[in-house]
Amino acid sequence: METTREATVVRGEAELFARTAHLFELADDVACAANDLHTWALAHQHAPHPDRSEGHVRKLYRPGVLLDASQIAHVEQLRRRGAQVRISTDQLNETIILDQRVAIMAGDLSHGERSYGVITQPEVVQSVTSLFNAAWRAATEIEVFDADFAEVRALAPQILDVLASGCKDETAARTVGLSVRTYRRRVAELMSALGATSRFQAGMRARELGLI
């Protein structure tokens, strides 16, 4: 753990939840942004359950959560508990904000274990909250986005299979039953949903998420 006056860096989820459990238990307003459901393992056996129905809960995710049945089920569970859920096609700053007083920001996995910054400095928390609110306003209600995303989700397993095979787009399009133009558009949409900038990265990301 590294601590400055109003910021603490913790290593790993166990330490994060050990130090923030009481904050989740007391929070009336929870805002969460994540590229997928793996960043914040909120079902950790020692963690409080911040997805309870009490209070105001907003969840902002990327489209990739709509590709996996288990993630869809989790999102639906959140909605049944009263959480508002929106989908953003932009890369997200993965953050949890509690009562607009504490911001928890996720680091990357470059050192093997994710680090998290817990920030209480009011000016910084306000800035993080403003960024979240802007992303929230630009995002789409999940039921609206999902209606447009249904075809991509249905085709995703086939598209991922033909991408993994390395065949040419013309062959892949015939296999999937699309025109080449439509196939390429669906590939681009799938890459965006997975947060990938290349087809290779899309395949890697799909494996990480257990989609292939």
mmCIF file of the C-alpha atoms, coordinates in Angstrom:
data_MODEL
# 
_entry.id   MODEL 
# 
loop_
_atom_site.group_PDB 
_atom_site.id 
_atom_site.type_symbol 
_atom_site.label_atom_id 
_atom_site.label_alt_id 
_atom_site.label_comp_id 
_atom_site.label_asym_id 
_atom_site.label_entity_id 
_atom_site.label_seq_id 
_atom_site.pdbx_PDB_ins_code 
_atom_site.Cartn_x 
_atom_site.Cartn_y 
_atom_site.Cartn_z 
_atom_site.occupancy 
_atom_site.B_iso_or_equiv 
_atom_site.pdbx_formal_charge 
_atom_site.auth_seq_id 
_atom_site.auth_comp_id 
_atom_site.auth_asym_id 
_atom_site.auth_atom_id 
_atom_site.pdbx_PDB_model_num 
ATOM 1   C CA . MET A 1 1   ? 0.000   0.000   0.000   1.00 0.00 ? 1   MET A CA 1 
ATOM 2   C CA . GLU A 1 2   ? 1.174   3.528   -0.829  1.00 0.00 ? 2   GLU A CA 1 
ATOM 3   C CA . THR A 1 3   ? -0.504  6.507   0.822   1.00 0.00 ? 3   THR A CA 1 
ATOM 4   C CA . THR A 1 4   ? -0.392  10.251  0.247   1.00 0.00 ? 4   THR A CA 1 
ATOM 5   C CA . ARG A 1 5   ? -2.450  12.854  2.057   1.00 0.00 ? 5   ARG A CA 1 
ATOM 6   C CA . GLU A 1 6   ? -5.737  12.157  0.266   1.00 0.00 ? 6   GLU A CA 1 
ATOM 7   C CA . ALA A 1 7   ? -4.993  9.205   -2.003  1.00 0.00 ? 7   ALA A CA 1 
ATOM 8   C CA . THR A 1 8   ? -4.182  5.573   -1.331  1.00 0.00 ? 8   THR A CA 1 
ATOM 9   C CA . VAL A 1 9   ? -2.915  2.977   -3.794  1.00 0.00 ? 9   VAL A CA 1 
ATOM 10  C CA . VAL A 1 10  ? -3.822  -0.608  -2.935  1.00 0.00 ? 10  VAL A CA 1 
ATOM 11  C CA . ARG A 1 11  ? -2.696  -3.804  -4.657  1.00 0.00 ? 11  ARG A CA 1 
ATOM 12  C CA . GLY A 1 12  ? -5.277  -6.391  -5.590  1.00 0.00 ? 12  GLY A CA 1 
ATOM 13  C CA . GLU A 1 13  ? -8.977  -6.823  -4.908  1.00 0.00 ? 13  GLU A CA 1 
ATOM 14  C CA . ALA A 1 14  ? -8.556  -8.380  -1.475  1.00 0.00 ? 14  ALA A CA 1 
ATOM 15  C CA . GLU A 1 15  ? -6.815  -5.304  -0.084  1.00 0.00 ? 15  GLU A CA 1 
ATOM 16  C CA . LEU A 1 16  ? -9.185  -2.974  -1.930  1.00 0.00 ? 16  LEU A CA 1 
ATOM 17  C CA . PHE A 1 17  ? -12.310 -4.476  -0.396  1.00 0.00 ? 17  PHE A CA 1 
ATOM 18  C CA . ALA A 1 18  ? -10.723 -4.883  3.019   1.00 0.00 ? 18  ALA A CA 1 
ATOM 19  C CA . ARG A 1 19  ? -10.121 -1.131  3.047   1.00 0.00 ? 19  ARG A CA 1 
ATOM 20  C CA . THR A 1 20  ? -13.343 0.047   1.386   1.00 0.00 ? 20  THR A CA 1 
ATOM 21  C CA . ALA A 1 21  ? -16.026 -2.381  2.633   1.00 0.00 ? 21  ALA A CA 1 
ATOM 22  C CA . HIS A 1 22  ? -17.409 0.148   5.100   1.00 0.00 ? 22  HIS A CA 1 
ATOM 23  C CA . LEU A 1 23  ? -17.642 2.790   2.368   1.00 0.00 ? 23  LEU A CA 1 
ATOM 24  C CA . PHE A 1 24  ? -19.782 0.538   0.173   1.00 0.00 ? 24  PHE A CA 1 
ATOM 25  C CA . GLU A 1 25  ? -21.999 -0.420  3.100   1.00 0.00 ? 25  GLU A CA 1 
ATOM 26  C CA . LEU A 1 26  ? -22.766 3.217   3.911   1.00 0.00 ? 26  LEU A CA 1 
ATOM 27  C CA . ALA A 1 27  ? -22.998 4.648   0.384   1.00 0.00 ? 27  ALA A CA 1 
ATOM 28  C CA . ASP A 1 28  ? -26.356 5.970   -0.822  1.00 0.00 ? 28  ASP A CA 1 
ATOM 29  C CA . ASP A 1 29  ? -25.087 6.924   -4.283  1.00 0.00 ? 29  ASP A CA 1 
ATOM 30  C CA . VAL A 1 30  ? -22.911 4.538   -6.307  1.00 0.00 ? 30  VAL A CA 1 
ATOM 31  C CA . ALA A 1 31  ? -21.639 5.259   -9.815  1.00 0.00 ? 31  ALA A CA 1 
ATOM 32  C CA . CYS A 1 32  ? -19.590 2.589   -11.572 1.00 0.00 ? 32  CYS A CA 1 
ATOM 33  C CA . ALA A 1 33  ? -17.879 2.556   -14.976 1.00 0.00 ? 33  ALA A CA 1 
ATOM 34  C CA . ALA A 1 34  ? -16.219 -0.608  -16.279 1.00 0.00 ? 34  ALA A CA 1 
ATOM 35  C CA . ASN A 1 35  ? -15.160 -1.982  -19.631 1.00 0.00 ? 35  ASN A CA 1 
ATOM 36  C CA . ASP A 1 36  ? -16.402 -5.406  -18.484 1.00 0.00 ? 36  ASP A CA 1 
ATOM 37  C CA . LEU A 1 37  ? -17.522 -7.173  -15.321 1.00 0.00 ? 37  LEU A CA 1 
ATOM 38  C CA . HIS A 1 38  ? -14.064 -8.497  -14.497 1.00 0.00 ? 38  HIS A CA 1 
ATOM 39  C CA . THR A 1 39  ? -12.540 -5.190  -13.398 1.00 0.00 ? 39  THR A CA 1 
ATOM 40  C CA . TRP A 1 40  ? -14.645 -4.909  -10.266 1.00 0.00 ? 40  TRP A CA 1 
ATOM 41  C CA . ALA A 1 41  ? -15.127 -8.376  -8.769  1.00 0.00 ? 41  ALA A CA 1 
ATOM 42  C CA . LEU A 1 42  ? -17.959 -7.173  -6.562  1.00 0.00 ? 42  LEU A CA 1 
ATOM 43  C CA . ALA A 1 43  ? -19.052 -10.703 -5.767  1.00 0.00 ? 43  ALA A CA 1 
ATOM 44  C CA . HIS A 1 44  ? -15.806 -11.224 -3.838  1.00 0.00 ? 44  HIS A CA 1 
ATOM 45  C CA . GLN A 1 45  ? -16.691 -13.372 -0.858  1.00 0.00 ? 45  GLN A CA 1 
ATOM 46  C CA . HIS A 1 46  ? -15.299 -10.841 1.601   1.00 0.00 ? 46  HIS A CA 1 
ATOM 47  C CA . ALA A 1 47  ? -16.770 -7.787  -0.108  1.00 0.00 ? 47  ALA A CA 1 
ATOM 48  C CA . PRO A 1 48  ? -19.937 -5.907  0.765   1.00 0.00 ? 48  PRO A CA 1 
ATOM 49  C CA . HIS A 1 49  ? -22.602 -6.079  -1.902  1.00 0.00 ? 49  HIS A CA 1 
ATOM 50  C CA . PRO A 1 50  ? -22.746 -2.587  -3.449  1.00 0.00 ? 50  PRO A CA 1 
ATOM 51  C CA . ASP A 1 51  ? -25.450 -3.685  -5.893  1.00 0.00 ? 51  ASP A CA 1 
ATOM 52  C CA . ARG A 1 52  ? -28.169 -3.682  -3.264  1.00 0.00 ? 52  ARG A CA 1 
ATOM 53  C CA . SER A 1 53  ? -31.443 -2.040  -4.176  1.00 0.00 ? 53  SER A CA 1 
ATOM 54  C CA . GLU A 1 54  ? -31.195 0.780   -1.647  1.00 0.00 ? 54  GLU A CA 1 
ATOM 55  C CA . GLY A 1 55  ? -29.867 4.117   -2.821  1.00 0.00 ? 55  GLY A CA 1 
ATOM 56  C CA . HIS A 1 56  ? -29.066 5.395   -6.287  1.00 0.00 ? 56  HIS A CA 1 
ATOM 57  C CA . VAL A 1 57  ? -26.935 3.047   -8.396  1.00 0.00 ? 57  VAL A CA 1 
ATOM 58  C CA . ARG A 1 58  ? -25.689 3.794   -11.926 1.00 0.00 ? 58  ARG A CA 1 
ATOM 59  C CA . LYS A 1 59  ? -23.695 1.275   -13.945 1.00 0.00 ? 59  LYS A CA 1 
ATOM 60  C CA . LEU A 1 60  ? -21.910 2.161   -17.172 1.00 0.00 ? 60  LEU A CA 1 
ATOM 61  C CA . TYR A 1 61  ? -20.493 -0.646  -19.310 1.00 0.00 ? 61  TYR A CA 1 
ATOM 62  C CA . ARG A 1 62  ? -19.120 -1.271  -22.780 1.00 0.00 ? 62  ARG A CA 1 
ATOM 63  C CA . PRO A 1 63  ? -21.082 -3.436  -25.262 1.00 0.00 ? 63  PRO A CA 1 
ATOM 64  C CA . GLY A 1 64  ? -18.933 -6.492  -24.536 1.00 0.00 ? 64  GLY A CA 1 
ATOM 65  C CA . VAL A 1 65  ? -21.079 -7.312  -21.497 1.00 0.00 ? 65  VAL A CA 1 
ATOM 66  C CA . LEU A 1 66  ? -23.910 -8.094  -23.925 1.00 0.00 ? 66  LEU A CA 1 
ATOM 67  C CA . LEU A 1 67  ? -21.937 -10.858 -25.631 1.00 0.00 ? 67  LEU A CA 1 
ATOM 68  C CA . ASP A 1 68  ? -21.745 -13.264 -22.702 1.00 0.00 ? 68  ASP A CA 1 
ATOM 69  C CA . ALA A 1 69  ? -24.767 -14.953 -21.131 1.00 0.00 ? 69  ALA A CA 1 
ATOM 70  C CA . SER A 1 70  ? -23.374 -14.858 -17.582 1.00 0.00 ? 70  SER A CA 1 
ATOM 71  C CA . GLN A 1 71  ? -22.610 -11.154 -17.842 1.00 0.00 ? 71  GLN A CA 1 
ATOM 72  C CA . ILE A 1 72  ? -26.059 -10.449 -19.282 1.00 0.00 ? 72  ILE A CA 1 
ATOM 73  C CA . ALA A 1 73  ? -27.606 -12.335 -16.348 1.00 0.00 ? 73  ALA A CA 1 
ATOM 74  C CA . HIS A 1 74  ? -25.575 -10.271 -13.890 1.00 0.00 ? 74  HIS A CA 1 
ATOM 75  C CA . VAL A 1 75  ? -26.618 -7.016  -15.541 1.00 0.00 ? 75  VAL A CA 1 
ATOM 76  C CA . GLU A 1 76  ? -30.268 -8.074  -15.458 1.00 0.00 ? 76  GLU A CA 1 
ATOM 77  C CA . GLN A 1 77  ? -29.895 -8.858  -11.768 1.00 0.00 ? 77  GLN A CA 1 
ATOM 78  C CA . LEU A 1 78  ? -28.574 -5.340  -11.205 1.00 0.00 ? 78  LEU A CA 1 
ATOM 79  C CA . ARG A 1 79  ? -31.551 -3.863  -13.023 1.00 0.00 ? 79  ARG A CA 1 
ATOM 80  C CA . ARG A 1 80  ? -34.005 -5.903  -10.970 1.00 0.00 ? 80  ARG A CA 1 
ATOM 81  C CA . ARG A 1 81  ? -32.409 -4.409  -7.878  1.00 0.00 ? 81  ARG A CA 1 
ATOM 82  C CA . GLY A 1 82  ? -33.104 -0.940  -9.227  1.00 0.00 ? 82  GLY A CA 1 
ATOM 83  C CA . ALA A 1 83  ? -29.769 -0.031  -10.795 1.00 0.00 ? 83  ALA A CA 1 
ATOM 84  C CA . GLN A 1 84  ? -29.748 2.144   -13.893 1.00 0.00 ? 84  GLN A CA 1 
ATOM 85  C CA . VAL A 1 85  ? -27.557 0.614   -16.606 1.00 0.00 ? 85  VAL A CA 1 
ATOM 86  C CA . ARG A 1 86  ? -26.248 2.256   -19.758 1.00 0.00 ? 86  ARG A CA 1 
ATOM 87  C CA . ILE A 1 87  ? -23.902 1.158   -22.524 1.00 0.00 ? 87  ILE A CA 1 
ATOM 88  C CA . SER A 1 88  ? -21.090 3.269   -23.970 1.00 0.00 ? 88  SER A CA 1 
ATOM 89  C CA . THR A 1 89  ? -19.164 2.525   -27.152 1.00 0.00 ? 89  THR A CA 1 
ATOM 90  C CA . ASP A 1 90  ? -16.272 4.673   -25.906 1.00 0.00 ? 90  ASP A CA 1 
ATOM 91  C CA . GLN A 1 91  ? -13.370 3.412   -23.844 1.00 0.00 ? 91  GLN A CA 1 
ATOM 92  C CA . LEU A 1 92  ? -14.171 4.017   -20.197 1.00 0.00 ? 92  LEU A CA 1 
ATOM 93  C CA . ASN A 1 93  ? -12.123 5.261   -17.288 1.00 0.00 ? 93  ASN A CA 1 
ATOM 94  C CA . GLU A 1 94  ? -12.854 2.366   -14.939 1.00 0.00 ? 94  GLU A CA 1 
ATOM 95  C CA . THR A 1 95  ? -14.084 4.017   -11.781 1.00 0.00 ? 95  THR A CA 1 
ATOM 96  C CA . ILE A 1 96  ? -16.391 3.663   -8.804  1.00 0.00 ? 96  ILE A CA 1 
ATOM 97  C CA . ILE A 1 97  ? -17.653 6.833   -7.130  1.00 0.00 ? 97  ILE A CA 1 
ATOM 98  C CA . LEU A 1 98  ? -19.296 6.650   -3.709  1.00 0.00 ? 98  LEU A CA 1 
ATOM 99  C CA . ASP A 1 99  ? -21.572 9.486   -2.601  1.00 0.00 ? 99  ASP A CA 1 
ATOM 100 C CA . GLN A 1 100 ? -19.520 11.842  -4.796  1.00 0.00 ? 100 GLN A CA 1 
ATOM 101 C CA . ARG A 1 101 ? -16.991 11.849  -1.945  1.00 0.00 ? 101 ARG A CA 1 
ATOM 102 C CA . VAL A 1 102 ? -14.726 8.888   -2.717  1.00 0.00 ? 102 VAL A CA 1 
ATOM 103 C CA . ALA A 1 103 ? -13.417 7.802   -6.121  1.00 0.00 ? 103 ALA A CA 1 
ATOM 104 C CA . ILE A 1 104 ? -11.850 4.389   -6.689  1.00 0.00 ? 104 ILE A CA 1 
ATOM 105 C CA . MET A 1 105 ? -9.925  4.149   -9.944  1.00 0.00 ? 105 MET A CA 1 
ATOM 106 C CA . ALA A 1 106 ? -8.720  0.874   -11.448 1.00 0.00 ? 106 ALA A CA 1 
ATOM 107 C CA . GLY A 1 107 ? -5.175  0.520   -12.724 1.00 0.00 ? 107 GLY A CA 1 
ATOM 108 C CA . ASP A 1 108 ? -3.979  -1.910  -15.363 1.00 0.00 ? 108 ASP A CA 1 
ATOM 109 C CA . LEU A 1 109 ? -2.597  -5.428  -15.073 1.00 0.00 ? 109 LEU A CA 1 
ATOM 110 C CA . SER A 1 110 ? 0.879   -4.628  -16.386 1.00 0.00 ? 110 SER A CA 1 
ATOM 111 C CA . HIS A 1 111 ? 2.494   -5.806  -13.139 1.00 0.00 ? 111 HIS A CA 1 
ATOM 112 C CA . GLY A 1 112 ? 0.414   -8.974  -12.839 1.00 0.00 ? 112 GLY A CA 1 
ATOM 113 C CA . GLU A 1 113 ? -1.964  -7.702  -10.165 1.00 0.00 ? 113 GLU A CA 1 
ATOM 114 C CA . ARG A 1 114 ? -4.348  -4.810  -10.631 1.00 0.00 ? 114 ARG A CA 1 
ATOM 115 C CA . SER A 1 115 ? -3.790  -1.755  -8.476  1.00 0.00 ? 115 SER A CA 1 
ATOM 116 C CA . TYR A 1 116 ? -6.496  0.666   -7.389  1.00 0.00 ? 116 TYR A CA 1 
ATOM 117 C CA . GLY A 1 117 ? -6.350  4.305   -6.385  1.00 0.00 ? 117 GLY A CA 1 
ATOM 118 C CA . VAL A 1 118 ? -8.682  5.379   -3.584  1.00 0.00 ? 118 VAL A CA 1 
ATOM 119 C CA . ILE A 1 119 ? -9.099  9.151   -3.728  1.00 0.00 ? 119 ILE A CA 1 
ATOM 120 C CA . THR A 1 120 ? -10.818 11.436  -1.233  1.00 0.00 ? 120 THR A CA 1 
ATOM 121 C CA . GLN A 1 121 ? -9.480  14.846  -2.273  1.00 0.00 ? 121 GLN A CA 1 
ATOM 122 C CA . PRO A 1 122 ? -12.695 16.791  -3.058  1.00 0.00 ? 122 PRO A CA 1 
ATOM 123 C CA . GLU A 1 123 ? -11.385 18.582  -6.151  1.00 0.00 ? 123 GLU A CA 1 
ATOM 124 C CA . VAL A 1 124 ? -10.164 15.356  -7.737  1.00 0.00 ? 124 VAL A CA 1 
ATOM 125 C CA . VAL A 1 125 ? -13.336 13.453  -6.856  1.00 0.00 ? 125 VAL A CA 1 
ATOM 126 C CA . GLN A 1 126 ? -15.390 16.265  -8.372  1.00 0.00 ? 126 GLN A CA 1 
ATOM 127 C CA . SER A 1 127 ? -13.386 16.066  -11.608 1.00 0.00 ? 127 SER A CA 1 
ATOM 128 C CA . VAL A 1 128 ? -13.769 12.282  -11.778 1.00 0.00 ? 128 VAL A CA 1 
ATOM 129 C CA . THR A 1 129 ? -17.504 12.641  -11.129 1.00 0.00 ? 129 THR A CA 1 
ATOM 130 C CA . SER A 1 130 ? -17.823 15.212  -13.914 1.00 0.00 ? 130 SER A CA 1 
ATOM 131 C CA . LEU A 1 131 ? -16.102 12.840  -16.350 1.00 0.00 ? 131 LEU A CA 1 
ATOM 132 C CA . PHE A 1 132 ? -18.417 10.014  -15.334 1.00 0.00 ? 132 PHE A CA 1 
ATOM 133 C CA . ASN A 1 133 ? -21.500 12.196  -15.708 1.00 0.00 ? 133 ASN A CA 1 
ATOM 134 C CA . ALA A 1 134 ? -20.421 13.269  -19.195 1.00 0.00 ? 134 ALA A CA 1 
ATOM 135 C CA . ALA A 1 135 ? -19.900 9.636   -20.226 1.00 0.00 ? 135 ALA A CA 1 
ATOM 136 C CA . TRP A 1 136 ? -23.249 8.716   -18.678 1.00 0.00 ? 136 TRP A CA 1 
ATOM 137 C CA . ARG A 1 137 ? -25.099 11.397  -20.642 1.00 0.00 ? 137 ARG A CA 1 
ATOM 138 C CA . ALA A 1 138 ? -23.478 10.244  -23.883 1.00 0.00 ? 138 ALA A CA 1 
ATOM 139 C CA . ALA A 1 139 ? -24.286 6.569   -23.245 1.00 0.00 ? 139 ALA A CA 1 
ATOM 140 C CA . THR A 1 140 ? -27.415 4.658   -24.297 1.00 0.00 ? 140 THR A CA 1 
ATOM 141 C CA . GLU A 1 141 ? -30.015 2.985   -22.099 1.00 0.00 ? 141 GLU A CA 1 
ATOM 142 C CA . ILE A 1 142 ? -29.233 -0.724  -22.131 1.00 0.00 ? 142 ILE A CA 1 
ATOM 143 C CA . GLU A 1 143 ? -32.604 -1.844  -23.487 1.00 0.00 ? 143 GLU A CA 1 
ATOM 144 C CA . VAL A 1 144 ? -32.324 0.579   -26.423 1.00 0.00 ? 144 VAL A CA 1 
ATOM 145 C CA . PHE A 1 145 ? -28.735 -0.408  -27.201 1.00 0.00 ? 145 PHE A CA 1 
ATOM 146 C CA . ASP A 1 146 ? -29.477 -4.115  -26.854 1.00 0.00 ? 146 ASP A CA 1 
ATOM 147 C CA . ALA A 1 147 ? -32.293 -3.954  -29.398 1.00 0.00 ? 147 ALA A CA 1 
ATOM 148 C CA . ASP A 1 148 ? -29.847 -2.641  -32.012 1.00 0.00 ? 148 ASP A CA 1 
ATOM 149 C CA . PHE A 1 149 ? -27.077 -4.980  -30.863 1.00 0.00 ? 149 PHE A CA 1 
ATOM 150 C CA . ALA A 1 150 ? -29.072 -8.208  -31.114 1.00 0.00 ? 150 ALA A CA 1 
ATOM 151 C CA . GLU A 1 151 ? -27.800 -9.203  -34.574 1.00 0.00 ? 151 GLU A CA 1 
ATOM 152 C CA . VAL A 1 152 ? -24.160 -8.639  -33.612 1.00 0.00 ? 152 VAL A CA 1 
ATOM 153 C CA . ARG A 1 153 ? -24.621 -10.810 -30.509 1.00 0.00 ? 153 ARG A CA 1 
ATOM 154 C CA . ALA A 1 154 ? -26.294 -13.566 -32.531 1.00 0.00 ? 154 ALA A CA 1 
ATOM 155 C CA . LEU A 1 155 ? -23.496 -13.582 -35.114 1.00 0.00 ? 155 LEU A CA 1 
ATOM 156 C CA . ALA A 1 156 ? -20.615 -13.155 -32.651 1.00 0.00 ? 156 ALA A CA 1 
ATOM 157 C CA . PRO A 1 157 ? -19.783 -16.889 -32.196 1.00 0.00 ? 157 PRO A CA 1 
ATOM 158 C CA . GLN A 1 158 ? -19.645 -17.466 -35.956 1.00 0.00 ? 158 GLN A CA 1 
ATOM 159 C CA . ILE A 1 159 ? -17.654 -14.314 -36.618 1.00 0.00 ? 159 ILE A CA 1 
ATOM 160 C CA . LEU A 1 160 ? -15.150 -15.161 -33.898 1.00 0.00 ? 160 LEU A CA 1 
ATOM 161 C CA . ASP A 1 161 ? -14.757 -18.660 -35.330 1.00 0.00 ? 161 ASP A CA 1 
ATOM 162 C CA . VAL A 1 162 ? -14.021 -17.444 -38.861 1.00 0.00 ? 162 VAL A CA 1 
ATOM 163 C CA . LEU A 1 163 ? -11.686 -14.754 -37.545 1.00 0.00 ? 163 LEU A CA 1 
ATOM 164 C CA . ALA A 1 164 ? -9.762  -17.435 -35.658 1.00 0.00 ? 164 ALA A CA 1 
ATOM 165 C CA . SER A 1 165 ? -9.519  -19.529 -38.831 1.00 0.00 ? 165 SER A CA 1 
ATOM 166 C CA . GLY A 1 166 ? -7.654  -16.753 -40.619 1.00 0.00 ? 166 GLY A CA 1 
ATOM 167 C CA . CYS A 1 167 ? -9.666  -17.109 -43.822 1.00 0.00 ? 167 CYS A CA 1 
ATOM 168 C CA . LYS A 1 168 ? -10.190 -14.231 -46.223 1.00 0.00 ? 168 LYS A CA 1 
ATOM 169 C CA . ASP A 1 169 ? -13.137 -11.902 -45.734 1.00 0.00 ? 169 ASP A CA 1 
ATOM 170 C CA . GLU A 1 170 ? -14.873 -13.216 -48.837 1.00 0.00 ? 170 GLU A CA 1 
ATOM 171 C CA . THR A 1 171 ? -14.765 -16.779 -47.503 1.00 0.00 ? 171 THR A CA 1 
ATOM 172 C CA . ALA A 1 172 ? -15.720 -15.682 -43.995 1.00 0.00 ? 172 ALA A CA 1 
ATOM 173 C CA . ALA A 1 173 ? -18.677 -13.680 -45.284 1.00 0.00 ? 173 ALA A CA 1 
ATOM 174 C CA . ARG A 1 174 ? -19.989 -16.673 -47.231 1.00 0.00 ? 174 ARG A CA 1 
ATOM 175 C CA . THR A 1 175 ? -19.587 -18.891 -44.170 1.00 0.00 ? 175 THR A CA 1 
ATOM 176 C CA . VAL A 1 176 ? -21.553 -16.503 -41.979 1.00 0.00 ? 176 VAL A CA 1 
ATOM 177 C CA . GLY A 1 177 ? -24.126 -15.823 -44.684 1.00 0.00 ? 177 GLY A CA 1 
ATOM 178 C CA . LEU A 1 178 ? -23.475 -12.116 -45.159 1.00 0.00 ? 178 LEU A CA 1 
ATOM 179 C CA . SER A 1 179 ? -22.260 -9.877  -47.925 1.00 0.00 ? 179 SER A CA 1 
ATOM 180 C CA . VAL A 1 180 ? -18.596 -8.897  -47.607 1.00 0.00 ? 180 VAL A CA 1 
ATOM 181 C CA . ARG A 1 181 ? -19.582 -5.318  -46.816 1.00 0.00 ? 181 ARG A CA 1 
ATOM 182 C CA . THR A 1 182 ? -22.016 -6.341  -44.084 1.00 0.00 ? 182 THR A CA 1 
ATOM 183 C CA . TYR A 1 183 ? -19.548 -8.877  -42.702 1.00 0.00 ? 183 TYR A CA 1 
ATOM 184 C CA . ARG A 1 184 ? -16.845 -6.224  -42.371 1.00 0.00 ? 184 ARG A CA 1 
ATOM 185 C CA . ARG A 1 185 ? -19.285 -3.881  -40.674 1.00 0.00 ? 185 ARG A CA 1 
ATOM 186 C CA . ARG A 1 186 ? -20.265 -6.575  -38.165 1.00 0.00 ? 186 ARG A CA 1 
ATOM 187 C CA . VAL A 1 187 ? -16.604 -7.357  -37.509 1.00 0.00 ? 187 VAL A CA 1 
ATOM 188 C CA . ALA A 1 188 ? -15.981 -3.664  -36.790 1.00 0.00 ? 188 ALA A CA 1 
ATOM 189 C CA . GLU A 1 189 ? -18.967 -3.571  -34.431 1.00 0.00 ? 189 GLU A CA 1 
ATOM 190 C CA . LEU A 1 190 ? -17.768 -6.698  -32.656 1.00 0.00 ? 190 LEU A CA 1 
ATOM 191 C CA . MET A 1 191 ? -14.260 -5.271  -32.297 1.00 0.00 ? 191 MET A CA 1 
ATOM 192 C CA . SER A 1 192 ? -15.736 -2.116  -30.780 1.00 0.00 ? 192 SER A CA 1 
ATOM 193 C CA . ALA A 1 193 ? -17.831 -4.172  -28.364 1.00 0.00 ? 193 ALA A CA 1 
ATOM 194 C CA . LEU A 1 194 ? -14.718 -6.047  -27.241 1.00 0.00 ? 194 LEU A CA 1 
ATOM 195 C CA . GLY A 1 195 ? -12.670 -2.867  -26.919 1.00 0.00 ? 195 GLY A CA 1 
ATOM 196 C CA . ALA A 1 196 ? -10.245 -4.142  -29.565 1.00 0.00 ? 196 ALA A CA 1 
ATOM 197 C CA . THR A 1 197 ? -8.328  -2.107  -32.126 1.00 0.00 ? 197 THR A CA 1 
ATOM 198 C CA . SER A 1 198 ? -7.393  -5.070  -34.327 1.00 0.00 ? 198 SER A CA 1 
ATOM 199 C CA . ARG A 1 199 ? -8.891  -8.410  -35.296 1.00 0.00 ? 199 ARG A CA 1 
ATOM 200 C CA . PHE A 1 200 ? -6.074  -10.217 -33.507 1.00 0.00 ? 200 PHE A CA 1 
ATOM 201 C CA . GLN A 1 201 ? -6.776  -8.252  -30.339 1.00 0.00 ? 201 GLN A CA 1 
ATOM 202 C CA . ALA A 1 202 ? -10.484 -9.041  -30.700 1.00 0.00 ? 202 ALA A CA 1 
ATOM 203 C CA . GLY A 1 203 ? -9.666  -12.746 -30.733 1.00 0.00 ? 203 GLY A CA 1 
ATOM 204 C CA . MET A 1 204 ? -7.443  -12.416 -27.678 1.00 0.00 ? 204 MET A CA 1 
ATOM 205 C CA . ARG A 1 205 ? -10.089 -10.427 -25.853 1.00 0.00 ? 205 ARG A CA 1 
ATOM 206 C CA . ALA A 1 206 ? -12.772 -12.975 -26.736 1.00 0.00 ? 206 ALA A CA 1 
ATOM 207 C CA . ARG A 1 207 ? -10.592 -15.741 -25.264 1.00 0.00 ? 207 ARG A CA 1 
ATOM 208 C CA . GLU A 1 208 ? -10.055 -13.742 -22.079 1.00 0.00 ? 208 GLU A CA 1 
ATOM 209 C CA . LEU A 1 209 ? -13.817 -13.404 -21.704 1.00 0.00 ? 209 LEU A CA 1 
ATOM 210 C CA . GLY A 1 210 ? -14.428 -17.088 -22.460 1.00 0.00 ? 210 GLY A CA 1 
ATOM 211 C CA . LEU A 1 211 ? -16.382 -16.354 -25.632 1.00 0.00 ? 211 LEU A CA 1 
ATOM 212 C CA . ILE A 1 212 ? -14.317 -18.807 -27.710 1.00 0.00 ? 212 ILE A CA 1 
# 
